[in-house]
Amino acid sequence: MALFEVNRKEDSEIAVLNIKGYLDAHTAPKLEEEIQSLMNEQKYKIVVNFSELTYISSAGLGVFMGFIEPIRENAGDIKLTNMTPKIFRVFDLLGFPSLYDILDLEEDAIAKFK
């Protein structure tokens, strides 16, 4: 089994990335590639579902910081959903809730884009 997986689903405007497993320095490039490919396709409305993520390191957090500016410059956003309390604590500790929409449910994030 892979340590980390990204599964993508999308409609015409919104891409949802379901991330699973361990997001750290070794696996972060996989997420970077996925977000970069969305940007290359000019998809800037991105929802990331954390329901199956079990671990995130600072390198994993850095992926989100690295992309947020260019995505917002293109009238998009990255919305984060379905975090376990453990994962949310890491984001909360670093002040992410003031920078990102962190929602309980993927559907809520999609609705906010519409």
Helices and strands as residue ranges (DSSP letters): E 4-10, E 14-23, H 28-40, E 45-56, H 58-73, E 77-81, H 85-93, G 96-98, E 101-103, H 106-113
